[in-house]
């Protein structure tokens, strides 16, 4: 079996004295889409923060494509993580509201990526961004802003994409559309870990699912199996 794109072992993290990650073990196979599901407060966003270098772990190990990126309390900077191919689309999106769509995308070329390639990828996956390329990002709908946030993440040609609550505040139809694109992105060879409240939608495009509860992974398996055995945990909120 090939080396997993992401391997998390016995990861612990806390806010002050309150331990929120209590020994997380999670492995995402290379090329797979994995949904990370679970009730509010389970620790999903905290796990994303630790994996993406925004928060320090208290202990545990993370390997990205076989590279050890974090051990114990020693943090790894976002630059180092980007170099091993990790890119995060954070909860709540992160576009520059006073720049146009195209300016937002062109900013990525300052990060060393040719602007032409960034625009081609973005407009290829999201034709609507091309239609609205001269519009200020802050005036676009939530779904369109999410498309832009995803495009900016794709610009760095990631090996692993972390998607935190793509659906946040969006209408169900747009969420379905975004996940159709997630499936296309995965088909191009990008591995994806998506944290999602809309469990059924995420499972539709996932190869595997992991369920988190109380700061630990309590089940992993194929989508059908997880839907059958963990429905009470994962469908507690929006289905
Ligand atoms: P949700 O789906 O509601 O975002 P989640 O599974 O992503 O939930 P986290 O956001 O990781 O869960 O939160 C896990 C626990 O950590 C919760 O009890 C939350 O209140 C707490 N927590 C999160 N962020 C902080 C913070 N900055 N300071 C203190 N406690 C926090």
Boltz pocket constraint, residues with backbone or C-beta under 6 A from the ligand:
constraints:
  - pocket:
      binder: B
      contacts: [[A, 15], [A, 20], [A, 38], [A, 39], [A, 40], [A, 41], [A, 42], [A, 43], [A, 44], [A, 45], [A, 46], [A, 47]]
      max_distance: 6.0
